[in-house]
Amino acid sequence: MKIVSAGLRKSGSMDLEAVEGATRAAVHRAGAAVLAHLLDQQEPFPSALPCGCGHQASFHAIRSRQLLTAVGPVTFDRAYYYCPRCHQGQVPRDRELEILGTEYSPAVRRMMAAVGSDTSFQHGREQLELLAGLTVTRKAVERQAEEIGADIACRQQAEIQRAVQLPLPHLAGPQIPLLYIEMDGTGVPVVTAETEGRCGKNPDEPAHTREVKLGCVFTQFGLDEKGRPVRDEASTTYAGAIEPAENFGRRMYTEALHRGWDHARVKVILGDGAVWIWNIADREFPGAIQIVDLYHAREHLWGLAGKLFPTDERRKRRWAGQLQNKLDKGKIESLVKQLRAFPAANSEAAELLQSEADYFERNRQRMRYPSFRSRNFFVGSGVIEAACKMVIAKRLKQSGMFWTVRGANAIIALRCTRLSRRFEDYWASRSKAA
């Protein structure tokens, strides 16, 4: 306050931001002093404790340590024990406070996980300094966010393994009228070592990305004023990883069970035409209604038309429009027949027509759009496409970013947990297990 008063006398005005900053720093210093007093381990404490080797560790000394907390650096004392048999030391106080092997308090680690999951590690470091008055390094944010994300991923994998080995118990809950699963894949830039031996989109070029398989589960509220289906508010949860399709299928199966798949009256799988999606649907979710995204199917038609009529826009529009009309009406057999009968100008065009005809024929039962619409189902996979941007691209595909698979999977697990509104439950369970 003396400094503020002196500034007022000299300038005749107050710099409110400077006063706010000085006040916050003073409050933090006072809070740090109080916290240090609370953390100091006072006598009496045991003269000996059990050691992991089966013998007794004796009290050896009082040792101090510094910890970065939500109110700044704090130095405090705690008892140190030493075992003469195995020559190992231990500090029970550190275990009690959940600070074993770290220089950051739980609150600070939680902050670093939050900013590290939302933005670049450097920007996260800057945000912590600006908003919380905490000075940490970019590497510290990276390490803490990835460690916490890796712990979430490890817990998820253990749960998936339990689901593989034993049927998960049926969770009690109300019946769900309509439950959806959507799946898609999107590339994430990775370091060169993670693409060794992999081909890129062009077979003659090396790969620069790895595919993240992402899924979401949500429920449907009803229809809007225009008769379009509407998701239940805050009903969407996410699961994803860079992993083989079989592993990802088990991940989605576990997520679906958590969301009440067994209690859903109607179950729908939505996706594009990727074969791996429908293999998962057949294997993990037999009996579910399968729908190919209508807009993705339309893209197939218009993309084909563009290649067949590259210089004739009018004919392209007329031809694609006719086929789209059949697609929208669910007349897939007629559409396939027209594709197979189209006179190809060359072998390349013949191959394209064959490939697209096979695509529509293979997915014909998933393209009965009039039937799906009559039951008020979603027929577009916009939810998962938006999720690919929000969950993956927004964080992992920023300019200049290249990931290891381990690092990417840690951040993906962290983001899915936070965006699924499960981070608080995770953090509470983590504290209990510590």
Phi, psi and omega in degrees: 000327178297321180294318179298316180297320179295320178296322179294320181295325183282317187258337182078005179219164182248131172270095187300319181298319179296320178296318178300315180296317180294321179295316179299316180299321180293318179296321178297317180297318179295318179296321179296321178295317178297315182295319179300319179296320180291327183278336180305128180274115182263153173290155005272149172222160187300147178280342179207154180222154176297141177254157181298339181278355180102354179255196183251135172261127184265151175300132184245315183190167169265125180239144179259157175209157178253142182224135174274120182244179180296343177251016177108187181294139180226134175246132182212166182253149174207160185281138178246133181244147183225135178259118181289342180283308184258358177060034178248143178254161177209150178232093183304328181299323180295321178293319180299321183271001180060044181232023177295128175069020179216154177255012182237141178290163178305320181296320180289320178297321178296318177299316181294324176295320182295310182288326180292334178276339185265331188210178180299154183298323178294314179294325177298318177300316180295322179295320179297321180291318182289313189270329183246353181070026182252131180257113177226168179269161175300319182295325179295318178298315179300312184296315182291317180298316181289325178295315180291319176298320179294324177294319176298314181299321180295318178295320178297318181295322178296321179293320178297319179296322177296323179293327179290318186280322182224142176299131178292144179297144178288121181279137178290146179173166181289158178292141179254122183298317187208120182237134181246148165235130173238144181223149178198170177233149178212143183279145176235132180294132182231165178293158186304322182299335183277354180243011182301127180081006180253140178270149176276191178299324171267119184306336182274357182242147178289156178285148176239355183226165169236146184277126169269126173267124185234140177226155175222152178234134179207166178244162183251131181282316185161223182236151175274186184295341178263007178082017179264145181296148183231134175289150170294138181298134177056032180262354187272129173237160190231151174212138181191162178185161167273104185196164178298156183300323181297316178296319180295325177300318178293325177298314181291325177299315180295317179297317181297320178297319177299326183275002176094031180306321181292340182259003182277129180286318178235133184235130185231135172250127180238138177189180176276199185272010182299130184298323184298329179295315184283334172296318177296315181301315181293320186281314188265334186229056181299140179093346178286149176286130182250130182228126172277132178310120182302319185287329174292319178296319177298321179300323177301315181294313183289327175294319177295317180298322179296328179278329179282328182232065186294337184242003182239085184298321182295312180294323178301312182295319181294314182294312180293324179297321178297316181290323179296324178298319177294319179299310182299330180270002178075016181271067188287323180299319178294322178297314180297318180299320180292321178295317183289335181270352184292130181288111181282138181283334182203177184293327179294317178294322179297320179293319178298313180298318179297315182297315181290323177298319178297320180300311182289324179293319180297328185253017189301321181287343178269004184238029178274067190297321177301321179294317180296318181292327179295338178261008176065033177277154164294141174239004177238146183263040182297332182295314181286329177295319176295323180295322178301324178284313186286314185281318188258298189298318184302328183253320190258356183239032176284160183304130175084001182273134173220128189247155160276158179297320180297313181295317179297315181296326177296314181290324177298315179298318180296315180293318179299320180294316181291315182288342175270004177063040181241002186293322180297318178296318178299313185295322179294317180291328179294319179294321180293326183280343184293000000 
